[in-house]
Amino acid sequence: MTAAAAPTPDEVAGWLRAAADGDRAAWAQIVHRYANLVWSIAGSFRLDAADVADVSQMTWLRLVEHLGRIRRPERLGAWLAATARRESINVLRRRESPAAEHTFVNLLDDGPPPGQEIVLADRDRELWTAFARISDRCQALLRLLVVDPPSGGYAEAADRLDMPVGSLGPTRARCLTALRAALSETAATP
């Protein structure tokens, strides 16, 4: 399996400029390129799935807040990693002092932030539209490995998919590449 070529600083700078101007396809490129990094950093803090998702959302929110101020595009990955670490530590601190978290509980709205449901619905629609565009084999493999991983690991997955264990990783990588391409097409289509 070969790793995806790292984007050039000019590519990243272009994505950042375009995303700052509201280009959804550019934002999708950034997210596709760096989402695994953000999730892996949060996961390394042994947070539960909900906290990892919160850290991821906060990291992307911080990027949105700083889109126009990223001076060294070639360091975007490091910036996102540092931000994800900082947000993970914040989650751990809140966990250690729950009283501080509830000090202003009566002042907070219990509902989702404004617009979050719309953003999540759009994201989900785009993802499932793109997912429907990839091959049935890729859909089955990704569902099994990502959505509902078997308790027996790759050996059980290989058995269920009738594939050699050694081909699961490379096939998964190709399927994720196909999904990213389909998602880029979906995001670019209004």
N, C-alpha and C positions, 0 to 999 in steps of 0.2 A: 504494500500500500504506500503510495507516495503522498506526502503532505501537500496541501494547497500552497502554491507560491505566495509568499508574503507580498502584500500590496506595496507599491512604491510610495514614498512620502508624498509624491505629487498626486497619486490616486487618492490617498487618505485625505489630503488637503482638499481635493475636489469634492469628495464625499461630504466632508465637514461643511464646506461652503454651501454646497447644494442643500444639505439637510437644514442648515441655518436659514436658508431661503424657502424652506417648506417642501422640498423635494422628497416625496415619500420613498421613491426608489433608492435614493442615496441613503436615506435613513435605514432602509431595509438592508442595503449593502453593509453598513456599519454593524447593524445588529447581527446579521448572518455571520460576519467575519469574527466578531468578538463575543457573541453570546456564550459559547462554551467556556471561554476564559472566565467570564464573570461568574457563571454557575459553578465552575470548578473551584474558584477562590472561595466563594461562600460555602460550598460543600466541605472544603478543607477545615472549616471551623466546627464541623460536626453539628451543624444546625439542622433542625427538622425541615421537611419539604416546604412548609408554609413560610418559615423564616428565610430559607434560601430564596424563595420567590420574592419575598419582601426586599431582601438585599438586592436582588437583581433589579427590581423595579426602582428602588432608590438610586442605584448606580446609574441606570439609564436616565432617571429624572435629573440627577446631577449633571450628566452630560448635556441634556437639553438646556439646562440652566447656564452651561459654560460653552455651548457650541461655538459662539463667536470669539471666545477667548483662548482657545487651544492654540498655543504659539508654536508647538513642535508636533506636527501631525505624525511624524514617524514614531513618536512616543505615546500615541493614543492607547496602545495596548497596556503600557506601563501605568498610564494615568487611570485607565479603567480598573486595572488590578489593584492599585493603591486605593481607589475609591471603594471597590468591593470589600477590601480588607477593613477599611475604616467603618463602612456600614455594618459589616459582620461584627466588629468589636462593639459597635453601638447596640446591636441586638443583644449581645452577651451581657453588656452592662445593664440594659433594661431588665434582663432576666434576673440579674443579681439583686436589683433593688426595685421590686415590683411596687412598693409604696410610692415611689417617685413617679411611676408611670400613671398612677391613678389619682394623683393630686388634683388634676383639673378634669377628671372624668366627666363631671356634669356639664362642663363647657364644650365638650367635644360632640360633634355630630356622629352618631353611630353608623350612618350610611357611608357608602363608598364616596371617594372624592368626586367632585363634579366632573362629569365626562368620562370617568373611568370605565363605566359599563359600555359606553359607546366605543371607546378605544379598544377594549378587550373583545367586544363583539366583532369589530372590524378586523382585528388581528386574527381571531379565530376563523372568521369567514375566509380571509385570504389564505390562511394555512390549509384549511380543509379543501378549498378550491384547488390549490397547488397540489395537495396530496392526491386528489382525484386524477390529476394529470400524469402522475408517474405510473410505472408499470404495476400490474397486479402483484408480481413477484416482490417488487420493492415495497409495496404497501404491506404485504403479508410479513416481510422481514422486519420492517420498521415497527409495525404494530407489536410484533412478538418481542423484539429486543428493547423497544423504548416504552411502549404503552403498557404492556403486560409481560415483563420479563419472567421467564420460567425460573423456578427455584433451583433447577439443576444446572443453571448457567448455560454456557455456549454448547456444551455437549447435548443437553436436552433440546435447545433451540435447533441445533443442527439436525437432530433426529426428527423433530416436528416438521422442519422445512425440507427434509430429505436432501441435505447438503453436507459436504465435508466440513468439519469444524474449522479447518484452516481457511476456508473460503468465506466464512461469515464476516470477518472483519473487513476484508477488501470489498466484498459485496455491499456491506453496510455503508462503507465510505462512498461507493459509487451511487448508492441509493440516496444518501444525504446530499451528494452533489446534484443529483437530478432534482431532488426536492428544492434545493436552494435555487436552481435555475428556474424551476416552475414557479417558485414563490416570487422571484424577481420579475418574471413575466406578469404574474397576477398583480403584484404591487404597482407595476408600471401601467396597468390597464385601469382607467378610471371607473 
